[in-house]
Amino acid sequence: MIVLPLLLFLQSDTGRLQFEHANELAQQGHCEQAEPIYRELAQKYPNKPAIPFALGQCQFQAKDYLAAAGSFQAALALDPTASVAAAMRGAALGMAGKMPEALEQLRAATRQDASIEPAFRMLGMFEVESGQSGPEALEALKRAVSLDSSDERAHYWLGQGLLATRDFEEAAAEFEAALRLQRSDPEAELGHAEALRAAGQPERALGEFQSVLQRSPSWGKALLGAARCDYDLQRFPEALRLAEAAHGKVTDLEEKRAAVWLLARLYRAQNEIAKAQQMEAELAAMERDMADRLTHFRMLQEEAARYRTAGDYAKVAATLEQALKIEQRQDSLVVLGDAYRKLGRSKDAAQCYLRALAVGPEQPEITQRLAATRADLGRQSR
């Protein structure tokens, strides 16, 4: 637990003792007992930012992330320079599923203080989780590792980011660093195995997939990874057994497609023609569905562009709302935000720009739009 050095109860020994007692309870994991003490202190001493900060940490520990974000915001209202509170608010928002707001807060926290390692790690982690593995995410995670090389999670997420950008050797090195710090981490071991297989080392990768499966025998990703290794090594019967198990376990669309593709080829190799044809039909249906969705998305984008040229912003908004249900694209979100502004829907526009910054890299033209829209909202509220 972090305790901000911002609370000096010079006028009240009782208040200081209460705060210290609440901190002790929180550090022992008794947040349900500490929280009412913090709330009582917040009423007595409304100008002390360390109180809502400590309350936020308690709520974060209890996984009440939205409440924690509110408490960290209260601390920031009292002390806007409290960069640790800014970082913790970003982390709480992300854990609560408020990804656009989380990324905005964490980017601000890293600009405010370049020495707060958890802010860089959480920023990079949330970006990689959101499908962004570009330079911004990698730079944030590399900064986190440089600030604290003992942070196993920073190494792990940097490995995931590098894996997504197909830098397999560097990804393997980061997963190895994570495993040196915490050998029992199955996620890091799985990531290392995936990097090794992608780098063309199926024999080594298979050993690690098997190690993961000894602890988690029904983990779909590990089953699929082991099946791919056995396929690469031309051990078709074992690959088939694992691929059949993986097919019923994986839920990610790309992993499901990979399992079906692998089964189709393995059934052919084993001369099980009827089963191979069934898998081939399933794969064809999946690819048709993906192609149809992409075609529909492009048609909606083109339709929105025509409405935009004609100045019909209500139809631009309605069309892009449909398109974004198919795929979250940064450029489409920006155009939708612009349409909302033209329609006087400033709140919706601001949310669009926030979402745009969450699904793609931070770009000045988007942040400028967001700032201008928030200024509009401020004027409207006066």
Secondary structure, 3 states (H helix, E strand, C coil): CCCCCCCCCCCCHHHHHHHHHHHHHHHCCCHHHHHHHHHHHHHHCCCCCHHHHHHHHHHHHCCCHHHHHHHHHHHHHHCCCCHHHHHHHHHHHHHCCCHHHHHHHHHHHHHHCCCCHHHHHHHHHHHHHCCCCCHHHHHHHHHHHHHCCCCHHHHHHHHHHHHHCCCHHHHHHHHHHHHHHCCCCHHHHHHHHHHHHHCCCHHHHHHHHHHHHHHCCCCHHHHHHHHHHHHHCCCHHHHHHHHHHHHCCCCCHHHHHHHHHHHHHHHHHCCCHHHHHHHHHHHHHHHHHHHHHHHHHHHHHHHHHHHHHHCCHHHHHHHHHHHHHHCCCHHHHHHHHHHHHHCCCHHHHHHHHHHHHHHCCCCHHHHHHHHHHHHHHHHHHC
